[in-house]
Amino acid sequence: MYTRLSRYLLVGVIAAASLACTKTGAPAEPLARPASAPEHMDLDALLMQAAQEPPLVVYNNSGVVTDEAASFAARYGVKATGIKANTPEMIEKVSREVEAGNVTTSILQIEDGPGIAGLLQPQGYVVNWLPDTLAPSIRPEWQDPLVLVWHSLLFSYNTEVYPNGCPIKNIWELTDPRWRGKVAYQDPLSKPTFISWFAQLTMNNADELAAAYQAYAGQPLQTQEQNASWEFVKRLAANRPILFASDEDASAATGAPGQTDPPLSILSSGKFRNVQDKGYALGVCTGLQPWVGLAYPKYIVLVQNAPSPNAARLFMNYVLTEGADPELADGGIMSNSQIPPSANDPGGLVDWSSQLMFQSSAQNLQMWQMRQTMEDFWRINRQ
């Protein structure tokens, strides 16, 4: 019997294989799909029709979805439930529901752009929706699939144990024996954001990693891999990382007070709320070369045959405008340029957007086509 995760991976492998190969088996160019056009939005009509629909159900990678649903319900008088789930759970649920013709979920707020471009949209599990009122305020490359907000994965440390700042200055140090078994993060095989990050590193950022290695080691990198990025991923996997099922666990491993030798971690920016909520001693490795972390998009898409399509559109417009605060609470940057960035930068990091590597939403399909290869590479090299 397949588990939810194994079925998701199997579907992904099949879809990726069909997209990635031509009849001769050679890699194919990314398939072009016409972008969906903005749709005229009549707010009053949406509200009137939403009132006649079943309660709205929204899934999100973050627990902020409960606050979003509550504030939306209070604003419009439309019942809504927000449910936190990881990416494989969301894809598994929606694919099963759409295939069975028994859809209960209306919206996904999901961090897996490659999964949207390579699986959810081609299989007809989700559709894109963008109101014409917002189109001028969102960059064209962020419109399909529609980016809701940018969050980040940040290299982090325990400020109680290291009061003078982060103990590393270069990300290659994470592959050093000094930090063997002492770097914590969510298992990349359950958080596709990591696999997409690794894939994009190999496509776009090998020169930057090669330069960072020379600064770290004092000599050029020698590798039998395709480039410096593949070598970095290989060494990172081989250095016995502490892998957790959630960012929350990694946050506790690094930031819980009273420790003497905590690991470093790679954490979602949202976990820095634990500094205030739980008294954790978490800081960002500011000044780390070549990047302090990864900025990645969270998308918002409408589920095919959603039971509450008008309430869903109303909600999507709401969280992209006046209801944006929950997603901004941890330093997010909204795709809607009319919403200013949060002043609450995670971990005291100033102007984090200029110090991060940004994931390219334009390369979602290429990252999807690389997913199985990168997952296998990770598995082989993890020790």
C-alpha positions in Angstrom: 0.0 0.0 0.0 1.3 3.4 -0.9 1.8 6.0 1.8 0.7 9.6 0.9 4.2 10.6 0.4 5.2 7.6 -1.8 2.1 8.1 -4.0 2.9 11.8 -4.4 6.5 10.9 -5.4 5.4 8.2 -7.8 3.0 10.6 -9.6 5.7 13.2 -9.7 8.3 10.8 -11.2 5.9 9.7 -13.9 4.9 13.3 -14.8 8.5 14.5 -14.7 9.6 11.7 -17.0 6.9 12.5 -19.5 7.8 16.2 -19.5 11.6 15.8 -19.5 12.1 13.5 -22.5 11.4 13.5 -26.2 10.8 10.4 -28.2 14.6 9.8 -28.4 14.9 10.2 -24.6 16.8 13.4 -24.8 16.0 16.3 -22.4 13.3 18.5 -23.8 13.0 22.2 -23.7 10.4 23.5 -21.2 6.9 23.2 -22.5 5.3 26.5 -23.2 1.9 27.0 -21.6 -0.1 30.2 -22.4 -0.4 32.3 -19.3 -3.9 32.8 -18.0 -5.4 36.2 -18.6 -6.5 38.4 -15.7 -10.2 38.0 -14.9 -12.6 40.9 -14.3 -13.5 41.0 -10.7 -16.8 42.4 -9.3 -16.3 42.4 -5.6 -20.0 42.8 -4.8 -21.1 40.0 -7.1 -18.4 37.7 -5.6 -19.6 38.5 -2.1 -23.2 37.8 -2.9 -22.4 34.5 -4.5 -19.9 33.5 -1.9 -22.7 33.7 0.8 -24.5 30.9 -1.0 -21.6 28.5 -1.1 -20.3 25.9 1.4 -17.7 27.1 4.0 -14.4 27.8 2.4 -11.5 25.4 3.0 -7.9 26.7 2.5 -4.7 24.8 2.8 -1.3 26.5 3.5 2.2 25.4 4.3 2.1 27.8 7.3 -0.1 28.0 10.4 -0.8 31.6 9.6 -3.7 30.3 7.5 -5.9 30.1 10.7 -5.5 33.8 11.2 -6.1 34.5 7.6 -9.3 32.5 7.6 -10.5 34.1 10.8 -9.9 37.6 9.6 -11.5 36.9 6.3 -14.6 35.5 7.9 -14.8 38.5 10.2 -14.4 40.9 7.3 -16.9 39.4 4.9 -19.1 37.2 7.0 -18.2 34.1 4.9 -17.3 31.0 6.9 -13.7 29.8 6.3 -11.4 27.2 7.7 -7.6 27.3 7.4 -5.6 24.1 7.6 -1.8 23.8 7.8 -0.2 21.0 5.8 3.0 20.2 4.1 3.4 20.2 0.4 3.2 16.4 -0.3 0.0 16.3 1.8 -1.6 19.1 -0.1 -0.8 17.6 -3.5 -1.9 14.1 -2.4 -5.2 15.5 -1.1 -6.1 17.6 -4.1 -5.1 15.1 -6.7 -7.2 12.4 -5.0 -10.2 14.7 -4.6 -10.1 16.0 -8.2 -9.7 12.5 -9.6 -12.6 11.2 -7.5 -14.9 14.1 -8.4 -15.3 14.9 -4.7 -13.5 18.2 -4.1 -13.7 19.7 -0.6 -10.7 22.1 -0.8 -10.9 25.4 -2.7 -7.5 27.0 -2.3 -3.9 26.0 -2.0 -1.3 28.4 -0.6 1.7 26.2 -1.5 5.5 26.7 -1.6 6.1 24.3 -4.5 6.2 26.2 -7.8 7.9 23.4 -9.7 5.1 21.0 -8.4 2.5 23.4 -9.7 4.1 23.9 -13.1 5.1 20.2 -13.6 2.1 18.4 -12.0 -0.8 20.3 -10.6 -1.5 22.5 -13.6 -0.7 20.0 -16.4 -2.9 17.4 -14.7 -5.7 19.9 -14.3 -5.7 19.7 -10.5 -5.5 23.5 -10.0 -6.2 26.6 -12.1 -4.6 30.0 -12.0 -6.7 33.1 -11.1 -5.7 36.7 -11.1 -8.1 39.7 -10.8 -7.6 42.4 -13.3 -7.5 44.9 -10.4 -4.2 43.4 -9.2 -2.5 42.6 -12.5 -0.8 46.1 -12.8 0.7 45.6 -9.3 2.2 42.2 -9.8 5.2 41.5 -12.0 4.3 39.5 -15.1 6.6 36.6 -14.2 4.8 36.2 -10.9 1.3 36.0 -12.3 1.0 32.4 -13.5 1.2 30.6 -11.2 0.3 33.5 -9.0 2.9 34.3 -6.3 1.3 35.4 -3.1 4.4 36.2 -1.0 8.1 35.7 -0.7 9.5 34.0 2.4 13.0 32.7 3.1 15.1 29.9 4.4 17.8 31.4 6.6 21.1 30.2 8.0 20.7 30.5 11.7 22.5 30.0 15.0 22.0 30.2 18.8 22.6 33.7 20.0 23.0 32.6 23.6 25.9 30.2 22.9 27.4 32.5 20.2 26.8 36.1 21.6 29.4 37.6 19.3 27.6 36.5 16.1 27.3 33.6 13.8 30.2 31.2 14.1 30.5 30.7 10.3 31.2 33.3 7.6 30.9 31.1 4.5 28.3 28.5 3.6 31.1 26.0 2.6 31.9 25.8 6.3 28.7 23.8 6.6 30.5 21.0 4.7 33.5 21.1 7.0 34.3 18.4 9.6 33.9 21.0 12.3 30.1 21.0 11.6 29.7 17.3 10.8 26.4 16.2 12.4 25.8 19.7 13.6 23.6 21.4 11.0 19.8 20.9 11.4 17.0 21.4 8.8 13.9 19.9 7.5 14.4 16.7 5.4 14.7 17.9 1.8 12.7 14.9 0.7 9.7 16.2 2.6 10.2 19.9 1.9 10.6 20.3 -1.9 11.8 23.9 -1.4 15.2 22.5 -0.6 15.3 20.2 -3.7 14.3 23.2 -5.9 16.9 25.3 -4.3 19.6 22.7 -4.9 18.4 22.4 -8.5 18.6 26.1 -9.2 22.0 26.3 -7.6 23.3 23.8 -10.2 21.6 25.7 -13.1 22.5 29.3 -12.2 24.9 29.8 -9.3 27.9 27.6 -9.8 30.3 30.5 -10.4 29.2 32.2 -7.2 29.7 29.0 -5.2 33.1 28.4 -6.8 34.2 31.9 -5.9 32.9 31.4 -2.3 34.9 28.1 -2.1 38.1 29.9 -3.1 37.5 32.5 -0.4 36.8 29.7 2.1 39.7 27.4 1.2 42.2 29.7 -0.3 42.5 27.7 -3.5 40.2 26.7 -6.4 37.7 24.0 -6.0 38.7 20.6 -7.4 35.7 18.5 -8.2 34.6 15.6 -10.4 31.0 16.8 -10.4 29.5 18.9 -13.1 30.2 22.2 -11.3 30.7 23.7 -7.8 27.0 23.6 -7.0 26.8 19.8 -7.5 29.8 19.5 -5.3 28.3 21.7 -2.6 25.1 19.7 -2.5 27.1 16.5 -2.4 29.2 17.7 0.6 26.2 19.1 2.4 24.4 15.8 2.2 27.5 13.8 3.2 28.2 15.9 6.3 25.6 14.0 8.4 22.9 16.7 8.7 20.3 16.5 11.4 17.1 16.1 9.5 13.7 16.8 11.0 10.1 16.4 9.9 9.4 20.1 10.5 11.1 23.5 10.7 9.6 23.7 14.2 11.8 20.8 15.4 14.9 22.3 13.7 14.1 25.7 15.4 14.0 24.0 18.8 17.3 22.1 18.1 19.1 25.4 17.4 17.3 28.0 19.4 16.0 26.4 22.6 17.6 28.1 25.6 20.0 26.5 28.0 22.1 24.6 25.4 25.9 24.4 25.4 26.6 23.0 21.9 23.6 23.5 19.6 23.7 22.9 15.9 23.4 25.5 13.3 20.2 25.4 11.2 18.6 26.4 8.0 15.2 27.7 9.0 12.0 29.2 7.5 11.8 32.9 8.4 8.5 32.1 10.1 10.3 30.2 12.9 11.9 33.4 14.2 8.5 34.2 15.8 9.7 31.6 18.4 12.2 34.2 19.7 9.3 36.1 21.1 6.7 33.3 21.6 9.0 30.7 23.2 12.1 32.6 24.3 14.3 30.9 21.7 17.8 32.3 21.1 17.8 32.4 17.3 19.8 34.7 15.1 20.5 35.0 11.4 24.0 34.5 10.0 24.2 38.0 8.6 27.0 38.7 6.2 27.3 35.0 5.3 28.9 34.5 1.9 27.7 34.2 -0.7 24.1 34.4 0.7 22.4 34.6 4.0 19.7 32.2 2.7 17.1 31.6 0.0 14.1 33.6 -0.8 11.3 31.5 -2.2 7.8 32.2 -3.4 4.5 30.9 -1.9 1.9 30.5 -4.6 -1.9 30.7 -4.3 -4.0 28.7 -6.7 -7.6 27.7 -7.1 -8.5 24.0 -6.9 -10.2 22.6 -10.0 -14.0 22.3 -9.4 -13.6 24.0 -6.0 -16.9 23.8 -4.0 -16.6 27.5 -3.1 -15.2 29.2 -6.2 -16.6 32.7 -5.5 -15.5 32.6 -1.8 -12.1 31.4 -3.0 -11.7 34.3 -5.4 -12.8 36.7 -2.7 -10.3 35.2 -0.3 -7.5 35.3 -2.8 -8.1 39.0 -3.5 -8.3 39.6 0.3 -4.9 38.0 1.2 -3.2 39.8 -1.6 -4.5 43.2 -0.4 -5.9 44.2 3.0 -5.6 40.7 4.5 -1.8 40.4 3.8 -0.7 41.0 7.4 -0.4 37.3 8.6 2.0 36.4 5.7 4.0 39.6 6.4 4.4 38.9 10.1 7.8 37.2 9.7 9.4 39.5 7.2 7.7 38.4 4.0 7.5 40.4 0.8 4.2 40.5 -1.0 4.0 40.0 -4.7 1.5 42.9 -4.8 3.8 46.0 -5.0 1.2 48.1 -3.4 1.8 46.3 -0.1 5.0 47.5 1.6 7.4 44.9 3.0 7.1 44.0 6.6 9.3 46.0 9.1 9.6 42.8 11.1 12.7 41.4 9.5 13.5 38.0 10.9 16.2 37.7 13.4 17.1 41.4 13.2 18.4 40.9 9.6 18.3 44.3 7.9 17.2 44.5 4.3 17.2 40.7 4.0 15.9 40.8 0.4 19.3 42.1 -0.8 21.3 39.4 0.9 19.4 36.3 -0.3 19.5 34.1 -3.4 16.0 34.5 -5.0 14.4 31.4 -6.5 13.4 31.9 -10.1 9.7 31.3 -10.6 10.5 31.4 -14.4 12.4 28.2 -14.0 9.7 26.2 -12.2 9.4 23.6 -15.0 13.2 23.1 -15.3 13.4 22.6 -11.5 10.5 20.1 -11.7 12.3 18.2 -14.5 15.4 18.0 -12.3 13.5 16.9 -9.2 14.0 13.2 -9.4 17.6 13.5 -10.4 18.3 15.8 -7.5 16.4 13.7 -5.0 18.4 10.6 -6.1 21.7 12.6 -5.9 20.8 13.7 -2.3 19.9 10.1 -1.2 23.1 8.6 -2.7 25.4 11.2 -0.9 23.7 11.5 2.4 25.6 9.7 5.1 
